[in-house]
């Protein structure tokens, strides 16, 4: 196992000019141990900083999204019903047109999106304070 003699575990960088020397020593010691690829901040696979979360969808967006899904499902159903080879009696009644979505239909999703957004924002804020 490689000796760690002469390596200090605590380094204080007082001035801007201290950084290049520290960085070179860090890289040298990591190279010596064969771990630089895990430490290199400029590597292609270096961990990215967390991104700001996307704002949660508005109630209006959730309502419209659900209405569009219901309308698409209705269009498929009515097309299938119209194309059926069976007689009218065998087909049964035509699919009914969907009713418009109301807040109660999307309330659970709306609240879940906001809880998730708030949690992500708290994590990023905490992360940014640390680093």
C-alpha positions in Angstrom: 0.0 0.0 0.0 1.3 3.5 -0.8 2.6 5.5 2.1 0.8 8.7 3.1 3.8 10.2 4.7 4.1 13.9 4.1 0.4 14.3 3.2 -1.5 16.7 5.2 -5.2 16.1 5.5 -5.9 19.7 6.4 -5.0 22.5 4.0 -6.1 26.1 4.3 -6.1 28.2 1.2 -5.7 31.7 2.3 -5.2 33.5 -1.0 -6.2 33.0 -4.6 -2.5 32.2 -5.5 -2.6 29.2 -3.1 -5.1 27.3 -5.3 -2.9 26.3 -8.3 -0.3 24.8 -6.0 -2.9 22.9 -4.0 -4.7 21.7 -7.1 -1.4 20.4 -8.6 -0.6 18.5 -5.3 -4.1 17.1 -5.2 -3.8 15.9 -8.8 -0.3 14.5 -8.2 -1.4 12.5 -5.1 -4.5 11.3 -6.8 -2.6 10.1 -9.9 -0.1 8.3 -7.6 -3.0 6.4 -6.1 -4.8 5.8 -9.4 -7.9 7.7 -8.4 -7.7 10.9 -10.4 -10.5 9.9 -12.7 -12.8 9.8 -9.7 -11.8 13.3 -8.5 -11.2 15.2 -11.7 -13.8 18.0 -11.7 -13.4 18.4 -15.5 -13.9 14.8 -16.5 -16.7 14.1 -18.9 -18.6 12.0 -16.3 -18.0 14.3 -13.4 -21.2 14.8 -11.3 -23.2 17.8 -12.4 -24.6 20.3 -10.0 -28.3 19.7 -9.4 -30.5 21.7 -11.7 -33.2 24.0 -10.6 -36.5 22.0 -10.6 -39.1 22.9 -13.2 -42.0 24.8 -11.8 -44.9 22.6 -11.1 -47.7 22.5 -13.6 -50.5 25.0 -13.1 -54.0 23.9 -12.4 -55.0 25.1 -15.8 -52.2 23.0 -17.5 -53.3 19.9 -15.5 -56.9 20.4 -16.4 -56.1 20.9 -20.1 -53.8 17.9 -20.1 -56.5 15.6 -18.6 -59.1 17.0 -21.0 -56.9 16.2 -24.0 -56.2 12.7 -22.8 -59.9 12.1 -22.2 -60.8 13.5 -25.6 -58.1 11.3 -27.3 -59.5 8.2 -25.6 -63.0 9.2 -26.6 -62.0 9.7 -30.3 -60.4 6.2 -30.3 -63.5 4.7 -28.7 -66.0 6.4 -31.1 -63.9 5.5 -34.1 -63.8 1.9 -33.0 -67.5 2.0 -32.3 -68.3 3.5 -35.8 -66.0 1.0 -37.6 -67.5 -2.0 -35.9 -69.0 -4.5 -38.3 -71.7 -5.4 -35.8 -75.2 -4.1 -36.0 -76.3 -1.1 -34.0 -78.0 -3.3 -31.4 -75.0 -5.5 -31.0 -72.7 -2.5 -30.6 -74.6 -1.1 -27.7 -74.8 2.7 -27.0 -72.2 5.0 -28.5 -69.4 6.1 -26.2 -70.4 9.2 -24.3 -68.5 12.4 -24.8 -66.2 13.1 -21.7 -67.2 15.8 -19.3 -64.8 18.7 -18.7 -62.3 18.2 -16.0 -62.7 20.1 -12.7 -60.2 20.9 -10.0 -61.2 18.0 -7.8 -60.2 15.6 -10.7 -56.6 16.9 -10.7 -56.2 18.2 -7.1 -54.2 15.1 -6.0 -51.7 15.5 -8.8 -51.5 19.3 -8.3 -50.6 18.9 -4.7 -48.1 16.1 -5.4 -46.3 18.3 -8.0 -46.1 21.1 -5.5 -44.7 18.8 -2.7 -42.1 17.4 -5.0 -41.1 20.8 -6.3 -40.8 22.2 -2.8 -38.6 19.2 -1.7 -36.4 19.6 -4.7 -36.0 23.3 -4.2 -35.1 22.7 -0.5 -32.5 20.1 -1.5 -30.9 22.4 -4.1 -30.9 25.4 -1.7 -29.2 23.2 1.0 -26.7 21.9 -1.6 -25.8 25.4 -2.8 -25.2 26.5 0.8 -22.8 23.7 1.3 -20.9 24.1 -1.9 
